Structures are given as C-alpha cells and as structure tokens.
C-alpha cells in the first residue's frame, strides 16, 4: 500500500511541476491541470480503500473533474477562435 501512496505523491508533484514550468501554451497548462485532477482522484481512491469506505464520493469527484475539463476545453476553443493561437502571454484579458 505504501507504493501507491508514494506514486500518488510523485504524480501530484510532477503535475504541479509541469504546470509551473510550462506556461507558454494554454493547452499544456490545461493538460497538466487534468493530470493533477487524476492524481487527486487516485489519492481519494487510496484513502477510501484504506478506510474501507464507499466509493460514491469518488464518482462525484470524477464527474466534477470531467465538467471542469470540458469547461477548460471550451475556453481554449473560444480563445483560439478569438486570438488565433493558444499562447498565454498574448491574451491581454488574462494578464
């Protein structure tokens, strides 16, 4: 069980590191945020299985993360249609 905890910590830290270091393209930032959400889902599954609880909350969390992903992709498509690219620094409304 300890290997699952170490791998979830590694996944969370690597997702945060990619998010912090790659701030050029919006798509890469959204993908790293989704990777962080998947690692959090993995953490919730480990926690719930360790305490032998129901997995109902994890399904709610997975549903909310899917909704968050579709919102991010909709914003990406809207910004690409408006500006022509997905460079974060060219969006004057964001910075």
Secondary structure as a PSIPRED ss2 file (coil, helix, strand):
# PSIPRED VFORMAT (PSIPRED V4.0)

   1 X C   1.000  0.000  0.000
   2 X H   0.000  1.000  0.000
   3 X H   0.000  1.000  0.000
   4 X H   0.000  1.000  0.000
   5 X H   0.000  1.000  0.000
   6 X H   0.000  1.000  0.000
   7 X H   0.000  1.000  0.000
   8 X H   0.000  1.000  0.000
   9 X H   0.000  1.000  0.000
  10 X H   0.000  1.000  0.000
  11 X H   0.000  1.000  0.000
  12 X H   0.000  1.000  0.000
  13 X H   0.000  1.000  0.000
  14 X H   0.000  1.000  0.000
  15 X H   0.000  1.000  0.000
  16 X H   0.000  1.000  0.000
  17 X H   0.000  1.000  0.000
  18 X H   0.000  1.000  0.000
  19 X H   0.000  1.000  0.000
  20 X H   0.000  1.000  0.000
  21 X H   0.000  1.000  0.000
  22 X C   1.000  0.000  0.000
  23 X C   1.000  0.000  0.000
  24 X C   1.000  0.000  0.000
  25 X E   0.000  0.000  1.000
  26 X H   0.000  1.000  0.000
  27 X H   0.000  1.000  0.000
  28 X H   0.000  1.000  0.000
  29 X H   0.000  1.000  0.000
  30 X H   0.000  1.000  0.000
  31 X H   0.000  1.000  0.000
  32 X H   0.000  1.000  0.000
  33 X H   0.000  1.000  0.000
  34 X H   0.000  1.000  0.000
  35 X H   0.000  1.000  0.000
  36 X H   0.000  1.000  0.000
  37 X H   0.000  1.000  0.000
  38 X H   0.000  1.000  0.000
  39 X H   0.000  1.000  0.000
  40 X H   0.000  1.000  0.000
  41 X H   0.000  1.000  0.000
  42 X H   0.000  1.000  0.000
  43 X H   0.000  1.000  0.000
  44 X H   0.000  1.000  0.000
  45 X H   0.000  1.000  0.000
  46 X H   0.000  1.000  0.000
  47 X H   0.000  1.000  0.000
  48 X H   0.000  1.000  0.000
  49 X H   0.000  1.000  0.000
  50 X H   0.000  1.000  0.000
  51 X C   1.000  0.000  0.000
  52 X C   1.000  0.000  0.000
  53 X C   1.000  0.000  0.000
  54 X C   1.000  0.000  0.000
  55 X C   1.000  0.000  0.000
  56 X H   0.000  1.000  0.000
  57 X H   0.000  1.000  0.000
  58 X H   0.000  1.000  0.000
  59 X H   0.000  1.000  0.000
  60 X H   0.000  1.000  0.000
  61 X H   0.000  1.000  0.000
  62 X H   0.000  1.000  0.000
  63 X H   0.000  1.000  0.000
  64 X H   0.000  1.000  0.000
  65 X H   0.000  1.000  0.000
  66 X H   0.000  1.000  0.000
  67 X H   0.000  1.000  0.000
  68 X H   0.000  1.000  0.000
  69 X H   0.000  1.000  0.000
  70 X H   0.000  1.000  0.000
  71 X H   0.000  1.000  0.000
  72 X H   0.000  1.000  0.000
  73 X H   0.000  1.000  0.000
  74 X H   0.000  1.000  0.000
  75 X H   0.000  1.000  0.000
  76 X H   0.000  1.000  0.000
  77 X H   0.000  1.000  0.000
  78 X H   0.000  1.000  0.000
  79 X H   0.000  1.000  0.000
  80 X H   0.000  1.000  0.000
  81 X H   0.000  1.000  0.000
  82 X H   0.000  1.000  0.000
  83 X H   0.000  1.000  0.000
  84 X C   1.000  0.000  0.000
  85 X C   1.000  0.000  0.000
  86 X C   1.000  0.000  0.000
  87 X E   0.000  0.000  1.000
  88 X H   0.000  1.000  0.000
  89 X H   0.000  1.000  0.000
  90 X H   0.000  1.000  0.000
  91 X C   1.000  0.000  0.000
  92 X C   1.000  0.000  0.000
  93 X C   1.000  0.000  0.000
  94 X C   1.000  0.000  0.000
  95 X C   1.000  0.000  0.000
